[in-house]
Amino acid sequence: MKRLKIVAVLLAIITFPGMPKNLYGWLCGDANGNGFLELCDASHMMNYLFTGGPAPEEPLLAEMDYHEGITIMDPAMIYHTWLTCDLFDPPCPPSYPPLAPTLNENIKIFHVAQIPAEVSDFALTLTLASPLEDTYVLCLPIKIRIGSEVPMIDSVCFPGSESNFVSEISRVYVNQESGILAFGGQAYMFSLADEDLFATIYISVEPHPIARPITIEMTKLVPQESPTQDSTIFPLVGGYCMQFIHEPVLIAYICGDANGDETVNVSDVVHLINYVFAEGDAPFPLESGNANCDDSVNISDAVHIVNYIFLGSAPPCDCK
């Protein structure tokens, strides 16, 4: 990892003379308009897309990928060109079709299905899982509702402290009024092959006497500073050197539903016992098996579910 950082720093102070230019000498991807293609151009685009930063000096010439409009793929292409991708020679500006990620049901983002009764402060975690390796780009604009209420987004932790998303170019956009937020980042070491708790959203709501559903939907955003309507934040994950571009699906899980059949019953107890003692399959996502909210999945979670089913004790907790 240290070697990759050193390479990035060295490359950031060098200009590739062979990078594509237009007739006026501008570099494709030169977002800040200083005449050079650098990693700071990627940061400029990320700030523009996610934090209301200034638009690129010349929007068309800031294009870096094979799609019209400034999207997260443009800073991603700059980032990977500097690090390890081969150089290429697209037209400047490119004239290819707009970005259109394909829905991939194998790339999943999990979140707990409801907020418990009488809770006002809640840590909503997002866990991302995929069978695809070499995933380096993440862009996730979402809208959150608690019942019909727009929650207050107090703070966001992205990437998470234990996440595999190792990146120095990551941003979060938050709109309190609408309950919309967007995550964006490019990583030099990131794989979705395993479960990854990549973000935690800390929210506050009015307490309610009964549990309420948590609804999260994908959305799309256009940066406030966008000079055109082509600059859009899309929900997507992208592969190394853009080998694939997909939209993930959102899945709500029930706490205590260790086997994923959308209910909590004795079969979840059996699933947990097999996982703990017989090297059986882990709950998916792992957080769904944490029935007593002690931040681990073990035999005490099976006991908690047994007491809930047969003795009428407290239900599985909020999995926060």
C-alpha positions, 0 to 999 in steps of 0.5 A: 500500500505504501508503495502505491502511495509513493507511486501516486505522489511521484506520478502526480508531479509528472505530466504525460506528454502523450495524453489526448489534447484538443486543437486548443491544447487542452488536456482531456480530464484537465478539470481545474484548467491549469494545462496539466492532467494531475490527481488534483483534477480527480479531486476537483471533479469529486468536489464538484459532484459531491460537495458543491465545488466549482464546475470544471473550467471547460466541462466538455474538455474535462471529459476523461472517460468514454461517456458524455457528461461529468460523472464519477467515472471521469475522476475514476479514469484519471485516478486509475490512469495515474496509478496502473491503467494503460494510457489510451487515446480517446477523442477530446472531448469524447462523443460516446453514449451517456453512462447507463449502468446495468442492474446487477442483482448479484451486487447487494447493499444490505440495511436493517429493515426497521427502526425499533420503537421509542428510538430517537438516535440510530446508527444505520449501517450499509453492508455491500457484498458482491461476487465480483472482484476488482471493484474500484469505483463506488457511487451511491446516491440514496433517499432515506425514509423512516416510515413516512418521515424524513430523518435528520442525518446527523453525521456519516462515516464513509469509508467505515473504520473497518472497511476494505475501501482504501481511498484518499478520494472519497466524498459524501453529499448530504441534503437534509431537507430531502433526506438524500445523500450520496457516497462517492469514491475511487479506491486503489485497494478495494474488493467487494468479494466479501461483505464490507460494512462500508458506511454508517449513517447516524440519524435522529427521528421523533421516537415512536411507540411502535417499530417503523420500516426503514426505506432506502431507495436509489436516486440520481442527482445533478450537482448544483453547480452543473453547467449542463444537465449531463453531469449526473451522480448515478448509483453504480459500482465500476471495475478496474479500468472500467471493466464493468459498470453495474448498479447494485440492488438494495436489500432490507434484512430482518434482525435475527433472520440468520438464514434469510427467509424473511422471518425469525423462527427456530430455523434461524437458531439451527442456522446459527448453531451450525455456523458457530459449532459446525462451520456452517454458512454464516448469516448473510449479511453477518449483521442479521445474525446479531440478535442481541446487539453485542456486536458479534455473532455467537451462541448467545444470539441463538439463545436470544432467539429461543427465548423470544420464540418460546418465552415471549422475551424481547425480540431481536434488537435493532442490529445497529 
